[in-house]
């Protein structure tokens, strides 16, 4: 990345930045889900929502579930 003109960052600095971005995203998302509250904005909300917004669902293929009533 240095060849592309980016300054070298320590792994700790990258970890701290990622943590701060995640905290800002989740705070924004939590606040915007409340009614009667002014909406807040997160600088990279759309990008972070693509990454963090969806959780993979657990799909159990090939397992039959028997329900006894």
ZIPE-V585676 format. One line per field, one symbol per residue. phi: phi as a letter, one per 30 degrees, with the letter a starting at -180 (. if undefined). burial: + if it has 24 or more other ideal C-beta (glycine too) atoms within 12 Angstrom, else -. A space follows every 10 residues. Layout:
# ZIPE-V585676
phi=???
burial=???
This chain:
# ZIPE-V585676
phi=.dddjdddcd eddddddddd dddddddddd dddddicddc bceceddddd dcdccdddcc ciccccccc
burial=---------- ---------- ----+--+-- ---------- -+--+--+-- ---------- ---------
